[in-house]
Amino acid sequence: MSGPPITAGNDRAAAIRLWCLKAPRPTSLRVYGKDGREHDVEIRPGTSWSDAAVSIAALEPDRLEAQGPEGKFLRAVALGDLLRKEEQQAAQQAATFSAMQTTDPETQRMIVFAELLERAYAKAYESSQSTVAVAFTQLQEFSANLAAQATASTQSANELSVAIRNLLVQQAQEAVESASTPEESPMEKLAANFLSGQQLAQTEAAKTNGVAPKNGKPNGNGKHP
């Protein structure tokens, strides 16, 4: 080892570039600036990550959000946290480099073991954060689907309720109209038919005998009795 590794340190562009190069790599970034404005930066095929990082750093970001195809959320980070993490890693690597200069093999083995353990922990933490972010996104999509289904069910129930109410109102109106028209009983119909038949018979008899009917109408000769 000829010297300490080159790290991002306080260089915003370098820190942003290293963060973007982590898997899965984004196809676009949402940049939340310190001034409250938001910017969408598309990473086109063939674009240099160094140039993209410089452009993003020029926007003075406060928070970055990595997005995949079709705007799928991948991960997010506050730039302050990212810079502090890079500074810690730089300090750890510098201390490791200094310690590795010792001639004690046991100390070197312990340093290498500690560094490998720290890297494994960092990768596990990043993997868990990515898994949580994906699970949260899927949960949001699932909740949105449930909300859409609930809205559709509510609309169908409302339409069914309106249809039932209209049917009940129609039936009630028909019942009121039927009740307002009195229906003759069989005895009333029989009496009316009997009286009509009797009157018809008297009229025919009066015509035959040349006698005016009792209702005062003229007879067949056009004269009153």
C-alpha positions in Angstrom: 0.0 0.0 0.0 1.7 3.2 -1.2 -0.8 5.7 0.3 -4.2 6.3 1.8 -7.1 5.7 -0.5 -8.7 8.7 -2.3 -12.1 9.4 -0.8 -14.9 12.0 -1.4 -14.3 13.8 1.9 -16.1 17.2 1.7 -16.3 17.1 -2.1 -20.1 17.0 -2.8 -19.8 15.9 -6.4 -17.5 13.0 -5.4 -19.9 11.9 -2.6 -22.9 12.2 -4.9 -21.1 10.2 -7.6 -20.2 7.4 -5.2 -23.8 7.3 -3.9 -25.3 7.1 -7.4 -23.0 4.3 -8.5 -24.4 2.0 -5.8 -26.7 -0.8 -7.0 -29.3 -0.4 -8.2 -28.2 2.5 -10.2 -30.8 5.2 -10.8 -32.1 6.4 -14.2 -33.1 9.8 -12.8 -32.8 11.7 -9.6 -35.1 14.1 -7.8 -33.1 16.9 -6.2 -34.6 18.8 -3.3 -32.6 22.1 -3.1 -31.9 24.1 0.0 -33.9 26.9 -1.4 -37.0 24.7 -1.4 -37.1 24.1 -5.2 -37.2 20.6 -6.7 -35.3 19.5 -9.8 -35.5 16.3 -11.9 -32.2 15.2 -13.3 -32.4 12.4 -16.0 -29.4 10.1 -16.3 -29.3 9.3 -20.0 -27.4 6.3 -21.4 -23.8 7.3 -22.0 -23.9 10.1 -19.5 -20.8 10.5 -17.4 -21.6 10.0 -13.7 -18.9 12.5 -12.8 -20.5 15.2 -15.0 -24.0 14.3 -13.6 -22.7 14.6 -10.1 -21.1 18.0 -10.8 -24.4 19.2 -12.2 -26.4 17.9 -9.2 -23.9 19.4 -6.8 -24.3 22.8 -8.5 -28.0 22.7 -7.6 -27.0 22.9 -3.9 -29.1 19.8 -2.9 -30.4 19.2 0.6 -31.8 15.8 -0.2 -31.5 13.3 -3.1 -34.0 10.7 -4.2 -32.9 8.0 -6.6 -35.5 6.7 -9.1 -35.5 3.7 -11.4 -37.5 3.1 -14.6 -41.0 4.6 -14.7 -40.1 6.8 -11.7 -39.9 3.8 -9.3 -38.4 4.9 -5.9 -35.0 3.3 -5.2 -33.5 5.1 -2.2 -33.0 8.5 -0.7 -30.4 10.3 1.3 -29.8 13.7 3.0 -26.7 15.3 1.6 -25.5 16.2 5.1 -25.7 12.6 6.2 -24.0 11.5 3.1 -21.1 13.9 3.6 -20.7 12.9 7.3 -20.7 9.3 6.3 -18.0 9.9 3.7 -15.9 11.8 6.2 -16.2 9.0 8.7 -15.1 6.4 6.1 -12.2 8.6 5.1 -11.1 8.9 8.7 -11.4 5.2 9.3 -9.5 4.4 6.1 -6.8 6.9 7.0 -6.4 5.3 10.5 -6.4 1.9 8.9 -3.7 2.9 6.5 -1.6 4.4 9.3 -2.0 1.3 11.5 -1.1 -1.0 8.6 2.3 0.6 8.5 3.2 -1.3 11.7 5.4 -4.3 11.5 3.4 -6.3 14.0 1.6 -9.1 11.9 -1.0 -9.7 14.6 -2.0 -6.0 14.7 -2.3 -6.0 10.9 -4.5 -9.1 11.0 -6.8 -7.5 13.6 -7.0 -4.3 11.5 -7.9 -6.2 8.4 -10.5 -8.2 10.2 -12.1 -5.1 11.7 -12.2 -3.4 8.4 -13.8 -6.4 6.7 -16.3 -6.6 9.5 -17.2 -2.9 9.1 -17.6 -3.3 5.3 -19.9 -6.3 5.8 -22.0 -4.4 8.3 -22.3 -1.4 6.0 -23.4 -3.6 3.1 -25.9 -5.4 5.2 -27.3 -2.0 6.4 -27.6 -0.7 2.9 -29.3 -3.9 1.7 -31.8 -3.7 4.6 -32.5 0.0 3.8 -33.1 -0.9 0.2 -35.4 -3.7 1.1 -37.4 -1.5 3.5 -37.8 1.2 0.8 -39.0 -1.3 -1.8 -41.4 -2.9 0.8 -42.7 0.6 1.7 -43.3 1.4 -2.0 -45.2 -1.9 -2.6 -47.2 -1.2 0.5 -48.2 2.2 -0.8 -49.2 0.7 -4.2 -51.2 -2.0 -2.3 -53.0 0.7 -0.2 -53.8 2.7 -3.3 -55.3 -0.4 -4.9 -57.4 -1.1 -1.8 -58.6 2.5 -1.8 -59.6 2.3 -5.4 -61.5 -0.9 -4.8 -63.3 0.6 -1.8 -64.3 3.6 -3.8 -65.7 1.4 -6.6 -67.6 -0.7 -4.1 -69.0 2.4 -2.4 -70.2 3.8 -5.7 -71.8 0.5 -6.7 -73.6 0.3 -3.3 -74.8 3.9 -3.7 -76.2 3.2 -7.2 -77.9 0.1 -5.9 -79.4 2.0 -3.0 -80.7 4.7 -5.4 -82.3 2.0 -7.6 -84.0 0.3 -4.7 -85.3 3.7 -3.4 -86.7 4.6 -6.8 -88.4 1.2 -7.1 -90.0 1.6 -3.6 -91.2 5.1 -4.5 -92.8 3.8 -7.7 -94.5 0.9 -5.9 -95.8 3.4 -3.3 -97.2 5.7 -6.0 -98.9 2.7 -7.7 -100.4 1.6 -4.4 -101.8 5.1 -3.7 -103.3 5.3 -7.2 -104.9 1.9 -6.8 -106.4 2.9 -3.4 -107.9 6.1 -4.8 -110.0 4.1 -7.4 -112.7 2.2 -5.5 -113.3 -1.3 -6.8 -117.0 -2.5 -7.1 -117.9 -5.5 -5.1 -119.4 -8.6 -6.9 -122.8 -7.8 -5.4 -122.7 -4.2 -6.6 -121.8 -5.4 -10.1 -124.7 -8.0 -10.0 -127.2 -5.4 -8.9 -126.1 -2.9 -11.6 -126.3 -5.5 -14.3 -129.8 -6.5 -13.0 -131.1 -2.9 -13.0 -129.6 -2.3 -16.5 -131.2 -5.4 -17.8 -134.6 -4.5 -16.3 -134.5 -1.0 -17.7 -133.5 -2.3 -21.1 -136.5 -4.8 -21.0 -138.9 -2.0 -20.1 -137.7 0.2 -22.9 -138.1 -2.6 -25.5 -141.6 -3.4 -24.2 -142.6 0.3 -24.5 -141.3 0.4 -28.0 -143.4 -2.7 -28.9 -146.6 -1.3 -27.3 -146.1 2.2 -28.5 -145.9 3.5 -24.9 -143.3 6.0 -23.9 -140.8 4.8 -21.4 -141.0 5.9 -17.8 -138.1 8.2 -18.3 -140.3 10.6 -20.2 -138.7 10.2 -23.7 -141.0 10.2 -26.7 -142.3 7.0 -28.2 -141.7 5.7 -31.6 -144.2 8.2 -33.2 -142.4 11.1 -31.7 -145.3 11.9 -29.3 -145.8 11.9 -25.6 -148.6 9.8 -24.2 
